[in-house]
Amino acid sequence: MKAWLRFLPSIIGKAIISEAIKKYDIEFNILRAHITPRGGKMLAEISGPEERESIKFMEEQGIEVNPIIKVVKKDKDKCIDCGACISLCPVKAITMEKDWTVEIDDQICIGCGFCTKSCPTKSIILFE
């Protein structure tokens, strides 16, 4: 599961994530982060057999967990592979392939929807 984690200043410096990894045997992949002494946000991918328990633990420790439930899909019949969406993707989930087709990697996509606004043919759709 991908999720945005929000940290309040009161918990910065605590080893909550490492404790969750040890306690619940989860894999924790940081995709993006901005954390300062005043708090911050982190985009992470969390997986493992006790994923739900680890999330509950993090929330109990004061981390706000907001799962990403949106994904984008490309309508291949409408898409003209112009590439207008590529530069707007903050996580580089959209690429131009060697055959000049635009591809969206849903394993990387965070569902922000920036690409949907740039598409001249409206062939990129945001789903929940």
Backbone atoms as SQL, in Angstrom:
CREATE TABLE atoms (id INTEGER PRIMARY KEY, chain TEXT, resi INTEGER, resn TEXT, atom TEXT, x REAL, y REAL, z REAL);
INSERT INTO atoms VALUES
  (1, 'A', 1, 'MET', 'N', 0.829, -1.162, 0.000),
  (2, 'A', 1, 'MET', 'CA', 0.000, 0.000, 0.000),
  (3, 'A', 1, 'MET', 'C', 0.889, 1.246, 0.000),
  (4, 'A', 2, 'LYS', 'N', 0.509, 2.237, -0.811),
  (5, 'A', 2, 'LYS', 'CA', 1.183, 3.518, -0.791),
  (6, 'A', 2, 'LYS', 'C', 0.378, 4.455, 0.089),
  (7, 'A', 3, 'ALA', 'N', 1.080, 5.281, 0.857),
  (8, 'A', 3, 'ALA', 'CA', 0.388, 6.219, 1.737),
  (9, 'A', 3, 'ALA', 'C', 1.254, 7.439, 2.006),
  (10, 'A', 4, 'TRP', 'N', 0.574, 8.559, 2.247),
  (11, 'A', 4, 'TRP', 'CA', 1.241, 9.756, 2.738),
  (12, 'A', 4, 'TRP', 'C', 1.233, 9.683, 4.245),
  (13, 'A', 5, 'LEU', 'N', 2.388, 9.873, 4.862),
  (14, 'A', 5, 'LEU', 'CA', 2.501, 9.887, 6.317),
  (15, 'A', 5, 'LEU', 'C', 2.809, 11.312, 6.743),
  (16, 'A', 6, 'ARG', 'N', 2.076, 11.806, 7.723),
  (17, 'A', 6, 'ARG', 'CA', 2.293, 13.164, 8.214),
  (18, 'A', 6, 'ARG', 'C', 2.794, 13.104, 9.648),
  (19, 'A', 7, 'PHE', 'N', 3.885, 13.818, 9.892),
  (20, 'A', 7, 'PHE', 'CA', 4.541, 13.812, 11.200),
  (21, 'A', 7, 'PHE', 'C', 4.380, 15.169, 11.865),
  (22, 'A', 8, 'LEU', 'N', 3.915, 15.191, 13.084),
  (23, 'A', 8, 'LEU', 'CA', 3.829, 16.412, 13.876),
  (24, 'A', 8, 'LEU', 'C', 5.179, 16.675, 14.537),
  (25, 'A', 9, 'PRO', 'N', 5.470, 17.920, 14.893),
  (26, 'A', 9, 'PRO', 'CA', 6.764, 18.230, 15.521),
  (27, 'A', 9, 'PRO', 'C', 7.034, 17.409, 16.788),
  (28, 'A', 10, 'SER', 'N', 5.989, 17.055, 17.503),
  (29, 'A', 10, 'SER', 'CA', 6.171, 16.336, 18.768),
  (30, 'A', 10, 'SER', 'C', 6.725, 14.916, 18.605),
  (31, 'A', 11, 'ILE', 'N', 6.649, 14.358, 17.393),
  (32, 'A', 11, 'ILE', 'CA', 7.153, 12.986, 17.214),
  (33, 'A', 11, 'ILE', 'C', 8.404, 12.909, 16.352),
  (34, 'A', 12, 'ILE', 'N', 8.863, 14.053, 15.838),
  (35, 'A', 12, 'ILE', 'CA', 10.102, 14.066, 15.061),
  (36, 'A', 12, 'ILE', 'C', 11.236, 13.611, 15.979),
  (37, 'A', 13, 'GLY', 'N', 12.058, 12.718, 15.517),
  (38, 'A', 13, 'GLY', 'CA', 13.178, 12.219, 16.314),
  (39, 'A', 13, 'GLY', 'C', 12.881, 10.902, 17.012),
  (40, 'A', 14, 'LYS', 'N', 11.614, 10.492, 17.019),
  (41, 'A', 14, 'LYS', 'CA', 11.277, 9.200, 17.618),
  (42, 'A', 14, 'LYS', 'C', 11.444, 8.110, 16.555),
  (43, 'A', 15, 'ALA', 'N', 11.820, 6.937, 16.972),
  (44, 'A', 15, 'ALA', 'CA', 12.098, 5.824, 16.052),
  (45, 'A', 15, 'ALA', 'C', 10.840, 4.991, 15.776),
  (46, 'A', 16, 'ILE', 'N', 9.760, 5.636, 15.428),
  (47, 'A', 16, 'ILE', 'CA', 8.478, 4.953, 15.230),
  (48, 'A', 16, 'ILE', 'C', 8.514, 4.030, 14.021),
  (49, 'A', 17, 'ILE', 'N', 9.041, 4.504, 12.907),
  (50, 'A', 17, 'ILE', 'CA', 9.073, 3.696, 11.681),
  (51, 'A', 17, 'ILE', 'C', 9.963, 2.472, 11.866),
  (52, 'A', 18, 'SER', 'N', 11.160, 2.657, 12.420),
  (53, 'A', 18, 'SER', 'CA', 12.050, 1.503, 12.602),
  (54, 'A', 18, 'SER', 'C', 11.454, 0.510, 13.595),
  (55, 'A', 19, 'GLU', 'N', 10.749, 1.005, 14.595),
  (56, 'A', 19, 'GLU', 'CA', 10.091, 0.115, 15.547),
  (57, 'A', 19, 'GLU', 'C', 8.978, -0.683, 14.861),
  (58, 'A', 20, 'ALA', 'N', 8.220, -0.033, 13.973),
  (59, 'A', 20, 'ALA', 'CA', 7.161, -0.732, 13.229),
  (60, 'A', 20, 'ALA', 'C', 7.748, -1.798, 12.306),
  (61, 'A', 21, 'ILE', 'N', 8.878, -1.479, 11.671),
  (62, 'A', 21, 'ILE', 'CA', 9.530, -2.444, 10.780),
  (63, 'A', 21, 'ILE', 'C', 9.955, -3.687, 11.561),
  (64, 'A', 22, 'LYS', 'N', 10.569, -3.475, 12.709),
  (65, 'A', 22, 'LYS', 'CA', 11.018, -4.602, 13.538),
  (66, 'A', 22, 'LYS', 'C', 9.855, -5.393, 14.119),
  (67, 'A', 23, 'LYS', 'N', 8.894, -4.675, 14.658),
  (68, 'A', 23, 'LYS', 'CA', 7.783, -5.300, 15.383),
  (69, 'A', 23, 'LYS', 'C', 6.819, -6.059, 14.461),
  (70, 'A', 24, 'TYR', 'N', 6.577, -5.524, 13.255),
  (71, 'A', 24, 'TYR', 'CA', 5.570, -6.106, 12.362),
  (72, 'A', 24, 'TYR', 'C', 6.151, -6.718, 11.094),
  (73, 'A', 25, 'ASP', 'N', 7.475, -6.758, 10.969),
  (74, 'A', 25, 'ASP', 'CA', 8.145, -7.370, 9.829),
  (75, 'A', 25, 'ASP', 'C', 7.597, -6.842, 8.502),
  (76, 'A', 26, 'ILE', 'N', 7.523, -5.513, 8.389),
  (77, 'A', 26, 'ILE', 'CA', 7.031, -4.898, 7.162),
  (78, 'A', 26, 'ILE', 'C', 8.196, -4.412, 6.317),
  (79, 'A', 27, 'GLU', 'N', 7.935, -4.271, 5.029),
  (80, 'A', 27, 'GLU', 'CA', 8.878, -3.614, 4.127),
  (81, 'A', 27, 'GLU', 'C', 8.410, -2.180, 4.011),
  (82, 'A', 28, 'PHE', 'N', 9.325, -1.254, 4.140),
  (83, 'A', 28, 'PHE', 'CA', 8.990, 0.165, 4.160),
  (84, 'A', 28, 'PHE', 'C', 9.879, 0.866, 3.154),
  (85, 'A', 29, 'ASN', 'N', 9.305, 1.312, 2.050),
  (86, 'A', 29, 'ASN', 'CA', 10.059, 1.957, 0.986),
  (87, 'A', 29, 'ASN', 'C', 9.679, 3.434, 0.934),
  (88, 'A', 30, 'ILE', 'N', 10.620, 4.319, 1.202),
  (89, 'A', 30, 'ILE', 'CA', 10.369, 5.755, 1.168),
  (90, 'A', 30, 'ILE', 'C', 10.473, 6.231, -0.280),
  (91, 'A', 31, 'LEU', 'N', 9.374, 6.768, -0.805),
  (92, 'A', 31, 'LEU', 'CA', 9.335, 7.244, -2.181),
  (93, 'A', 31, 'LEU', 'C', 9.636, 8.739, -2.280),
  (94, 'A', 32, 'ARG', 'N', 9.286, 9.462, -1.223),
  (95, 'A', 32, 'ARG', 'CA', 9.501, 10.908, -1.192),
  (96, 'A', 32, 'ARG', 'C', 9.347, 11.358, 0.246),
  (97, 'A', 33, 'ALA', 'N', 10.132, 12.342, 0.665),
  (98, 'A', 33, 'ALA', 'CA', 10.028, 12.799, 2.048),
  (99, 'A', 33, 'ALA', 'C', 10.509, 14.236, 2.198),
  (100, 'A', 34, 'HIS', 'N', 9.854, 14.940, 3.090),
  (101, 'A', 34, 'HIS', 'CA', 10.282, 16.271, 3.500),
  (102, 'A', 34, 'HIS', 'C', 9.938, 16.404, 4.981),
  (103, 'A', 35, 'ILE', 'N', 10.950, 16.247, 5.818),
  (104, 'A', 35, 'ILE', 'CA', 10.738, 16.270, 7.260),
  (105, 'A', 35, 'ILE', 'C', 11.740, 17.232, 7.885),
  (106, 'A', 36, 'THR', 'N', 11.235, 18.126, 8.706),
  (107, 'A', 36, 'THR', 'CA', 12.071, 19.100, 9.410),
  (108, 'A', 36, 'THR', 'C', 11.716, 19.016, 10.897),
  (109, 'A', 37, 'PRO', 'N', 12.407, 19.743, 11.741),
  (110, 'A', 37, 'PRO', 'CA', 12.043, 19.750, 13.166),
  (111, 'A', 37, 'PRO', 'C', 10.612, 20.251, 13.420),
  (112, 'A', 38, 'ARG', 'N', 10.028, 20.944, 12.432),
  (113, 'A', 38, 'ARG', 'CA', 8.657, 21.451, 12.574),
  (114, 'A', 38, 'ARG', 'C', 7.607, 20.463, 12.070),
  (115, 'A', 39, 'GLY', 'N', 8.009, 19.269, 11.667),
  (116, 'A', 39, 'GLY', 'CA', 7.073, 18.273, 11.159),
  (117, 'A', 39, 'GLY', 'C', 7.384, 17.945, 9.718),
  (118, 'A', 40, 'GLY', 'N', 6.489, 17.221, 9.077),
  (119, 'A', 40, 'GLY', 'CA', 6.727, 16.911, 7.677),
  (120, 'A', 40, 'GLY', 'C', 5.825, 15.836, 7.129),
  (121, 'A', 41, 'LYS', 'N', 6.101, 15.504, 5.855),
  (122, 'A', 41, 'LYS', 'CA', 5.329, 14.489, 5.139),
  (123, 'A', 41, 'LYS', 'C', 6.276, 13.503, 4.476),
  (124, 'A', 42, 'MET', 'N', 5.784, 12.294, 4.309),
  (125, 'A', 42, 'MET', 'CA', 6.560, 11.254, 3.643),
  (126, 'A', 42, 'MET', 'C', 5.601, 10.407, 2.808),
  (127, 'A', 43, 'LEU', 'N', 5.996, 10.113, 1.583),
  (128, 'A', 43, 'LEU', 'CA', 5.264, 9.177, 0.750),
  (129, 'A', 43, 'LEU', 'C', 5.997, 7.850, 0.853),
  (130, 'A', 44, 'ALA', 'N', 5.292, 6.815, 1.270),
  (131, 'A', 44, 'ALA', 'CA', 5.939, 5.516, 1.483),
  (132, 'A', 44, 'ALA', 'C', 5.078, 4.381, 0.952),
  (133, 'A', 45, 'GLU', 'N', 5.765, 3.308, 0.627),
  (134, 'A', 45, 'GLU', 'CA', 5.089, 2.066, 0.246),
  (135, 'A', 45, 'GLU', 'C', 5.325, 1.098, 1.390),
  (136, 'A', 46, 'ILE', 'N', 4.232, 0.591, 1.930),
  (137, 'A', 46, 'ILE', 'CA', 4.288, -0.302, 3.092),
  (138, 'A', 46, 'ILE', 'C', 3.695, -1.643, 2.690),
  (139, 'A', 47, 'SER', 'N', 4.422, -2.726, 2.968),
  (140, 'A', 47, 'SER', 'CA', 3.886, -4.042, 2.633),
  (141, 'A', 47, 'SER', 'C', 4.390, -5.084, 3.620),
  (142, 'A', 48, 'GLY', 'N', 3.640, -6.133, 3.722),
  (143, 'A', 48, 'GLY', 'CA', 4.007, -7.219, 4.613),
  (144, 'A', 48, 'GLY', 'C', 2.770, -7.881, 5.183),
  (145, 'A', 49, 'PRO', 'N', 2.962, -9.041, 5.804),
  (146, 'A', 49, 'PRO', 'CA', 1.807, -9.793, 6.322),
  (147, 'A', 49, 'PRO', 'C', 1.050, -9.062, 7.434),
  (148, 'A', 50, 'GLU', 'N', 1.724, -8.173, 8.147),
  (149, 'A', 50, 'GLU', 'CA', 1.063, -7.441, 9.236),
  (150, 'A', 50, 'GLU', 'C', 0.972, -5.945, 8.919),
  (151, 'A', 51, 'GLU', 'N', 0.703, -5.661, 7.644),
  (152, 'A', 51, 'GLU', 'CA', 0.635, -4.276, 7.168),
  (153, 'A', 51, 'GLU', 'C', -0.390, -3.451, 7.954),
  (154, 'A', 52, 'ARG', 'N', -1.589, -3.973, 8.108),
  (155, 'A', 52, 'ARG', 'CA', -2.647, -3.235, 8.820),
  (156, 'A', 52, 'ARG', 'C', -2.288, -2.962, 10.273),
  (157, 'A', 53, 'GLU', 'N', -1.708, -3.953, 10.925),
  (158, 'A', 53, 'GLU', 'CA', -1.315, -3.787, 12.315),
  (159, 'A', 53, 'GLU', 'C', -0.229, -2.721, 12.453),
  (160, 'A', 54, 'SER', 'N', 0.696, -2.702, 11.481),
  (161, 'A', 54, 'SER', 'CA', 1.776, -1.707, 11.536),
  (162, 'A', 54, 'SER', 'C', 1.230, -0.293, 11.339),
  (163, 'A', 55, 'ILE', 'N', 0.251, -0.158, 10.475),
  (164, 'A', 55, 'ILE', 'CA', -0.362, 1.155, 10.249),
  (165, 'A', 55, 'ILE', 'C', -1.106, 1.618, 11.496),
  (166, 'A', 56, 'LYS', 'N', -1.825, 0.703, 12.114),
  (167, 'A', 56, 'LYS', 'CA', -2.533, 1.037, 13.359),
  (168, 'A', 56, 'LYS', 'C', -1.524, 1.478, 14.432),
  (169, 'A', 57, 'PHE', 'N', -0.402, 0.782, 14.518),
  (170, 'A', 57, 'PHE', 'CA', 0.654, 1.129, 15.465),
  (171, 'A', 57, 'PHE', 'C', 1.179, 2.543, 15.191),
  (172, 'A', 58, 'MET', 'N', 1.475, 2.849, 13.915),
  (173, 'A', 58, 'MET', 'CA', 2.000, 4.169, 13.563),
  (174, 'A', 58, 'MET', 'C', 1.001, 5.268, 13.920),
  (175, 'A', 59, 'GLU', 'N', -0.274, 5.017, 13.659),
  (176, 'A', 59, 'GLU', 'CA', -1.297, 6.002, 13.991),
  (177, 'A', 59, 'GLU', 'C', -1.397, 6.206, 15.508),
  (178, 'A', 60, 'GLU', 'N', -1.286, 5.126, 16.262),
  (179, 'A', 60, 'GLU', 'CA', -1.320, 5.229, 17.724),
  (180, 'A', 60, 'GLU', 'C', -0.140, 6.042, 18.265),
  (181, 'A', 61, 'GLN', 'N', 0.972, 6.043, 17.521),
  (182, 'A', 61, 'GLN', 'CA', 2.168, 6.775, 17.927),
  (183, 'A', 61, 'GLN', 'C', 2.130, 8.240, 17.484),
  (184, 'A', 62, 'GLY', 'N', 1.095, 8.612, 16.734),
  (185, 'A', 62, 'GLY', 'CA', 0.938, 10.007, 16.334),
  (186, 'A', 62, 'GLY', 'C', 1.209, 10.319, 14.874),
  (187, 'A', 63, 'ILE', 'N', 1.448, 9.313, 14.050),
  (188, 'A', 63, 'ILE', 'CA', 1.655, 9.533, 12.622),
  (189, 'A', 63, 'ILE', 'C', 0.289, 9.468, 11.932),
  (190, 'A', 64, 'GLU', 'N', -0.006, 10.496, 11.133),
  (191, 'A', 64, 'GLU', 'CA', -1.251, 10.493, 10.356),
  (192, 'A', 64, 'GLU', 'C', -0.988, 9.718, 9.068),
  (193, 'A', 65, 'VAL', 'N', -1.758, 8.659, 8.819),
  (194, 'A', 65, 'VAL', 'CA', -1.565, 7.800, 7.648),
  (195, 'A', 65, 'VAL', 'C', -2.733, 8.000, 6.683),
  (196, 'A', 66, 'ASN', 'N', -2.431, 8.440, 5.461),
  (197, 'A', 66, 'ASN', 'CA', -3.444, 8.665, 4.427),
  (198, 'A', 66, 'ASN', 'C', -3.138, 7.792, 3.213),
  (199, 'A', 67, 'PRO', 'N', -3.810, 6.640, 3.105),
  (200, 'A', 67, 'PRO', 'CA', -3.549, 5.738, 1.975),
  (201, 'A', 67, 'PRO', 'C', -3.895, 6.386, 0.632),
  (202, 'A', 68, 'ILE', 'N', -3.128, 6.033, -0.379),
  (203, 'A', 68, 'ILE', 'CA', -3.394, 6.500, -1.740),
  (204, 'A', 68, 'ILE', 'C', -4.280, 5.450, -2.392),
  (205, 'A', 69, 'ILE', 'N', -5.465, 5.870, -2.764),
  (206, 'A', 69, 'ILE', 'CA', -6.406, 4.913, -3.346),
  (207, 'A', 69, 'ILE', 'C', -6.775, 5.263, -4.784),
  (208, 'A', 70, 'LYS', 'N', -6.152, 6.309, -5.303),
  (209, 'A', 70, 'LYS', 'CA', -6.449, 6.718, -6.672),
  (210, 'A', 70, 'LYS', 'C', -5.345, 6.234, -7.603),
  (211, 'A', 71, 'VAL', 'N', -5.736, 5.855, -8.799),
  (212, 'A', 71, 'VAL', 'CA', -4.779, 5.469, -9.834),
  (213, 'A', 71, 'VAL', 'C', -5.215, 6.090, -11.156),
  (214, 'A', 72, 'VAL', 'N', -4.262, 6.299, -12.041),
  (215, 'A', 72, 'VAL', 'CA', -4.606, 6.810, -13.365),
  (216, 'A', 72, 'VAL', 'C', -4.477, 5.696, -14.389),
  (217, 'A', 73, 'LYS', 'N', -5.343, 5.756, -15.359),
  (218, 'A', 73, 'LYS', 'CA', -5.324, 4.804, -16.469),
  (219, 'A', 73, 'LYS', 'C', -5.373, 5.583, -17.769),
  (220, 'A', 74, 'LYS', 'N', -4.769, 5.020, -18.794),
  (221, 'A', 74, 'LYS', 'CA', -4.724, 5.654, -20.111),
  (222, 'A', 74, 'LYS', 'C', -5.659, 4.916, -21.056),
  (223, 'A', 75, 'ASP', 'N', -6.525, 5.654, -21.728),
  (224, 'A', 75, 'ASP', 'CA', -7.388, 5.087, -22.764),
  (225, 'A', 75, 'ASP', 'C', -6.550, 5.048, -24.044),
  (226, 'A', 76, 'LYS', 'N', -6.072, 3.872, -24.394),
  (227, 'A', 76, 'LYS', 'CA', -5.152, 3.724, -25.523),
  (228, 'A', 76, 'LYS', 'C', -5.785, 4.113, -26.858),
  (229, 'A', 77, 'ASP', 'N', -7.103, 4.017, -26.961),
  (230, 'A', 77, 'ASP', 'CA', -7.772, 4.390, -28.205),
  (231, 'A', 77, 'ASP', 'C', -7.809, 5.911, -28.398),
  (232, 'A', 78, 'LYS', 'N', -7.883, 6.661, -27.300),
  (233, 'A', 78, 'LYS', 'CA', -7.961, 8.120, -27.387),
  (234, 'A', 78, 'LYS', 'C', -6.591, 8.802, -27.335),
  (235, 'A', 79, 'CYS', 'N', -5.614, 8.165, -26.712),
  (236, 'A', 79, 'CYS', 'CA', -4.305, 8.775, -26.510),
  (237, 'A', 79, 'CYS', 'C', -3.565, 8.938, -27.837),
  (238, 'A', 80, 'ILE', 'N', -2.990, 10.131, -28.029),
  (239, 'A', 80, 'ILE', 'CA', -2.208, 10.389, -29.242),
  (240, 'A', 80, 'ILE', 'C', -0.706, 10.374, -28.940),
  (241, 'A', 81, 'ASP', 'N', -0.333, 9.953, -27.723),
  (242, 'A', 81, 'ASP', 'CA', 1.060, 9.838, -27.299),
  (243, 'A', 81, 'ASP', 'C', 1.852, 11.127, -27.515),
  (244, 'A', 82, 'CYS', 'N', 1.239, 12.250, -27.181),
  (245, 'A', 82, 'CYS', 'CA', 1.891, 13.548, -27.376),
  (246, 'A', 82, 'CYS', 'C', 2.949, 13.832, -26.308),
  (247, 'A', 83, 'GLY', 'N', 2.805, 13.220, -25.123),
  (248, 'A', 83, 'GLY', 'CA', 3.775, 13.399, -24.059),
  (249, 'A', 83, 'GLY', 'C', 3.558, 14.615, -23.175),
  (250, 'A', 84, 'ALA', 'N', 2.447, 15.315, -23.342),
  (251, 'A', 84, 'ALA', 'CA', 2.174, 16.506, -22.524),
  (252, 'A', 84, 'ALA', 'C', 2.129, 16.181, -21.036),
  (253, 'A', 85, 'CYS', 'N', 1.788, 14.979, -20.694),
  (254, 'A', 85, 'CYS', 'CA', 1.629, 14.562, -19.305),
  (255, 'A', 85, 'CYS', 'C', 2.958, 14.227, -18.622),
  (256, 'A', 86, 'ILE', 'N', 3.963, 13.905, -19.368),
  (257, 'A', 86, 'ILE', 'CA', 5.211, 13.373, -18.813),
  (258, 'A', 86, 'ILE', 'C', 5.890, 14.337, -17.846),
  (259, 'A', 87, 'SER', 'N', 6.066, 15.576, -18.237),
  (260, 'A', 87, 'SER', 'CA', 6.812, 16.521, -17.401),
  (261, 'A', 87, 'SER', 'C', 6.055, 16.922, -16.137),
  (262, 'A', 88, 'LEU', 'N', 4.754, 16.706, -16.090),
  (263, 'A', 88, 'LEU', 'CA', 3.966, 17.088, -14.916),
  (264, 'A', 88, 'LEU', 'C', 3.958, 16.038, -13.818),
  (265, 'A', 89, 'CYS', 'N', 4.382, 14.828, -14.123),
  (266, 'A', 89, 'CYS', 'CA', 4.343, 13.745, -13.136),
  (267, 'A', 89, 'CYS', 'C', 5.457, 13.932, -12.104),
  (268, 'A', 90, 'PRO', 'N', 5.086, 14.182, -10.835),
  (269, 'A', 90, 'PRO', 'CA', 6.102, 14.452, -9.821),
  (270, 'A', 90, 'PRO', 'C', 6.943, 13.239, -9.428),
  (271, 'A', 91, 'VAL', 'N', 6.466, 12.028, -9.747),
  (272, 'A', 91, 'VAL', 'CA', 7.205, 10.815, -9.366),
  (273, 'A', 91, 'VAL', 'C', 7.742, 10.050, -10.576),
  (274, 'A', 92, 'LYS', 'N', 7.622, 10.651, -11.752),
  (275, 'A', 92, 'LYS', 'CA', 8.138, 10.074, -13.001),
  (276, 'A', 92, 'LYS', 'C', 7.528, 8.703, -13.316),
  (277, 'A', 93, 'ALA', 'N', 6.206, 8.586, -13.082),
  (278, 'A', 93, 'ALA', 'CA', 5.491, 7.352, -13.380),
  (279, 'A', 93, 'ALA', 'C', 5.094, 7.266, -14.852),
  (280, 'A', 94, 'ILE', 'N', 5.205, 8.377, -15.576),
  (281, 'A', 94, 'ILE', 'CA', 4.823, 8.419, -16.990),
  (282, 'A', 94, 'ILE', 'C', 6.093, 8.579, -17.816),
  (283, 'A', 95, 'THR', 'N', 6.253, 7.698, -18.776),
  (284, 'A', 95, 'THR', 'CA', 7.457, 7.718, -19.603),
  (285, 'A', 95, 'THR', 'C', 7.110, 7.591, -21.085),
  (286, 'A', 96, 'MET', 'N', 8.054, 8.013, -21.921),
  (287, 'A', 96, 'MET', 'CA', 7.941, 7.836, -23.366),
  (288, 'A', 96, 'MET', 'C', 8.818, 6.633, -23.709),
  (289, 'A', 97, 'GLU', 'N', 8.219, 5.629, -24.279),
  (290, 'A', 97, 'GLU', 'CA', 8.943, 4.416, -24.634),
  (291, 'A', 97, 'GLU', 'C', 9.720, 4.604, -25.942),
  (292, 'A', 98, 'LYS', 'N', 10.565, 3.635, -26.267),
  (293, 'A', 98, 'LYS', 'CA', 11.386, 3.720, -27.484),
  (294, 'A', 98, 'LYS', 'C', 10.538, 3.759, -28.749),
  (295, 'A', 99, 'ASP', 'N', 9.324, 3.173, -28.684),
  (296, 'A', 99, 'ASP', 'CA', 8.440, 3.187, -29.857),
  (297, 'A', 99, 'ASP', 'C', 7.544, 4.442, -29.881),
  (298, 'A', 100, 'TRP', 'N', 7.875, 5.434, -29.036),
  (299, 'A', 100, 'TRP', 'CA', 7.189, 6.724, -28.943),
  (300, 'A', 100, 'TRP', 'C', 5.772, 6.626, -28.375),
  (301, 'A', 101, 'THR', 'N', 5.509, 5.607, -27.581),
  (302, 'A', 101, 'THR', 'CA', 4.219, 5.529, -26.898),
  (303, 'A', 101, 'THR', 'C', 4.398, 5.959, -25.448),
  (304, 'A', 102, 'VAL', 'N', 3.367, 6.563, -24.899),
  (305, 'A', 102, 'VAL', 'CA', 3.372, 6.999, -23.513),
  (306, 'A', 102, 'VAL', 'C', 2.873, 5.852, -22.645),
  (307, 'A', 103, 'GLU', 'N', 3.613, 5.543, -21.589),
  (308, 'A', 103, 'GLU', 'CA', 3.229, 4.472, -20.663),
  (309, 'A', 103, 'GLU', 'C', 3.144, 5.018, -19.246),
  (310, 'A', 104, 'ILE', 'N', 2.186, 4.498, -18.477),
  (311, 'A', 104, 'ILE', 'CA', 2.011, 4.884, -17.080),
  (312, 'A', 104, 'ILE', 'C', 2.287, 3.671, -16.213),
  (313, 'A', 105, 'ASP', 'N', 3.221, 3.799, -15.294),
  (314, 'A', 105, 'ASP', 'CA', 3.564, 2.712, -14.374),
  (315, 'A', 105, 'ASP', 'C', 2.732, 2.882, -13.101),
  (316, 'A', 106, 'ASP', 'N', 1.712, 2.053, -12.934),
  (317, 'A', 106, 'ASP', 'CA', 0.819, 2.203, -11.777),
  (318, 'A', 106, 'ASP', 'C', 1.469, 1.768, -10.464),
  (319, 'A', 107, 'GLN', 'N', 2.649, 1.169, -10.535),
  (320, 'A', 107, 'GLN', 'CA', 3.385, 0.851, -9.313),
  (321, 'A', 107, 'GLN', 'C', 4.080, 2.092, -8.753),
  (322, 'A', 108, 'ILE', 'N', 4.324, 3.060, -9.606),
  (323, 'A', 108, 'ILE', 'CA', 4.982, 4.296, -9.196),
  (324, 'A', 108, 'ILE', 'C', 3.966, 5.421, -8.972),
  (325, 'A', 109, 'CYS', 'N', 2.900, 5.431, -9.740),
  (326, 'A', 109, 'CYS', 'CA', 1.884, 6.489, -9.697),
  (327, 'A', 109, 'CYS', 'C', 1.343, 6.698, -8.280),
  (328, 'A', 110, 'ILE', 'N', 1.210, 7.974, -7.901),
  (329, 'A', 110, 'ILE', 'CA', 0.660, 8.297, -6.575),
  (330, 'A', 110, 'ILE', 'C', -0.757, 8.859, -6.678),
  (331, 'A', 111, 'GLY', 'N', -1.330, 8.874, -7.864),
  (332, 'A', 111, 'GLY', 'CA', -2.714, 9.300, -8.033),
  (333, 'A', 111, 'GLY', 'C', -2.963, 10.784, -7.818),
  (334, 'A', 112, 'CYS', 'N', -1.980, 11.626, -8.075),
  (335, 'A', 112, 'CYS', 'CA', -2.143, 13.066, -7.831),
  (336, 'A', 112, 'CYS', 'C', -3.070, 13.724, -8.853),
  (337, 'A', 113, 'GLY', 'N', -3.128, 13.183, -10.070),
  (338, 'A', 113, 'GLY', 'CA', -4.023, 13.705, -11.093),
  (339, 'A', 113, 'GLY', 'C', -3.481, 14.848, -11.925),
  (340, 'A', 114, 'PHE', 'N', -2.227, 15.265, -11.712),
  (341, 'A', 114, 'PHE', 'CA', -1.665, 16.363, -12.504),
  (342, 'A', 114, 'PHE', 'C', -1.720, 16.045, -13.996),
  (343, 'A', 115, 'CYS', 'N', -1.468, 14.811, -14.352),
  (344, 'A', 115, 'CYS', 'CA', -1.425, 14.420, -15.759),
  (345, 'A', 115, 'CYS', 'C', -2.791, 14.532, -16.437),
  (346, 'A', 116, 'THR', 'N', -3.852, 14.335, -15.687),
  (347, 'A', 116, 'THR', 'CA', -5.193, 14.380, -16.283),
  (348, 'A', 116, 'THR', 'C', -5.527, 15.772, -16.796),
  (349, 'A', 117, 'LYS', 'N', -5.010, 16.787, -16.119),
  (350, 'A', 117, 'LYS', 'CA', -5.304, 18.172, -16.509),
  (351, 'A', 117, 'LYS', 'C', -4.553, 18.592, -17.768),
  (352, 'A', 118, 'SER', 'N', -3.432, 17.958, -18.039),
  (353, 'A', 118, 'SER', 'CA', -2.621, 18.349, -19.194),
  (354, 'A', 118, 'SER', 'C', -2.992, 17.606, -20.473),
  (355, 'A', 119, 'CYS', 'N', -3.772, 16.560, -20.377),
  (356, 'A', 119, 'CYS', 'CA', -4.064, 15.706, -21.533),
  (357, 'A', 119, 'CYS', 'C', -5.056, 16.376, -22.495),
  (358, 'A', 120, 'PRO', 'N', -4.607, 16.706, -23.712),
  (359, 'A', 120, 'PRO', 'CA', -5.498, 17.390, -24.650),
  (360, 'A', 120, 'PRO', 'C', -6.663, 16.531, -25.159),
  (361, 'A', 121, 'THR', 'N', -6.499, 15.221, -25.116),
  (362, 'A', 121, 'THR', 'CA', -7.582, 14.336, -25.594),
  (363, 'A', 121, 'THR', 'C', -8.378, 13.720, -24.444),
  (364, 'A', 122, 'LYS', 'N', -8.040, 14.115, -23.210),
  (365, 'A', 122, 'LYS', 'CA', -8.713, 13.594, -22.010),
  (366, 'A', 122, 'LYS', 'C', -8.668, 12.058, -21.949),
  (367, 'A', 123, 'SER', 'N', -7.530, 11.501, -22.368),
  (368, 'A', 123, 'SER', 'CA', -7.402, 10.045, -22.396),
  (369, 'A', 123, 'SER', 'C', -6.806, 9.478, -21.105),
  (370, 'A', 124, 'ILE', 'N', -6.410, 10.338, -20.185),
  (371, 'A', 124, 'ILE', 'CA', -5.909, 9.875, -18.886),
  (372, 'A', 124, 'ILE', 'C', -7.009, 10.141, -17.857),
  (373, 'A', 125, 'ILE', 'N', -7.406, 9.090, -17.176),
  (374, 'A', 125, 'ILE', 'CA', -8.539, 9.159, -16.258),
  (375, 'A', 125, 'ILE', 'C', -8.102, 8.733, -14.864),
  (376, 'A', 126, 'LEU', 'N', -8.578, 9.451, -13.853),
  (377, 'A', 126, 'LEU', 'CA', -8.263, 9.159, -12.469),
  (378, 'A', 126, 'LEU', 'C', -9.389, 8.296, -11.895),
  (379, 'A', 127, 'PHE', 'N', -9.023, 7.117, -11.356),
  (380, 'A', 127, 'PHE', 'CA', -9.988, 6.192, -10.762),
  (381, 'A', 127, 'PHE', 'C', -9.742, 6.063, -9.269),
  (382, 'A', 128, 'GLU', 'N', -10.794, 5.790, -8.521),
  (383, 'A', 128, 'GLU', 'CA', -10.650, 5.487, -7.094),
  (384, 'A', 128, 'GLU', 'C', -10.905, 4.026, -6.888);
